[in-house]
Amino acid sequence: MTSTAFCIGGELEVRRLGFGAMHLPSEPGTDRETSLAVARRAVELGVTLIDTAYLYGGGANEELLAEALHPYPDGLLITTKVGVARSGSSGEWKLDGRPAALREQVEQALRRLRVERIELLQLHRIDPGTPLTDQVGTLRDLQAEGKIGRIGLSEVTVDELDQARQIVDIASVQNRYNLLDREHEPVLAACEAAGTAFLPWRPVAWGNAGEKAEVASVATELEATPTQVALTWLLGHSPVILPIPGTARIDHLEENLVAERLEMTPAHRDRLDRLSAAA
């Protein structure tokens, strides 16, 4: 039976099927009220891993989660990401892994999330303009200062992961990955070998009509939705995968969480596994 829990860093236990907050509108109005309700409903339903980032609204998403959920219940992990910033001249988002920039973003995340320590802080992207040792080293220093509990990376290669591990323990990796997009299978394998949490972003995506038809066929046989099938496949594909599907609707949130209880036969898994070659 597929385990529903995972210990990040070997000690921080979370429910494997989490929630990605990126799609929650944060502007004042009815949509924001719905966003608050979605976040609260996720926790009511037992979600203990919520993913956000400074990039999501320039910190507005972090503030939204704090408004919805603070004071946080025991066992809830809100992980955020730093390392992307707006250009002062153009206003466009760009990678910024300079030590001073990372420190400032972590300080601001602490303030917005209303915490003294971020239990899991992930580097959103590696900035090619700043040495990796400086970027990961800064996060290691912040960890030593007690402002970060555990450190993660996002969109990295196996080599980059290995380099980072020479500097500090890496508790999580967040790469693009789903049923039809398995480009980062080698990174997943490296995470599995080390017991490192792998948080696939874009955990649900669809390919051409033939692939959609095969997923839909499995969904029909299991009396489930294609999205539930995709999430169930992820949970069974590797014990270190922690999917973080996002939505701005309570009904979709509730529907997604059913995937944890969906029973998929080996034959169904075999059919879905073969889709990666076609994709």
Disulfide bonds with the S-S distance in Angstrom:
none
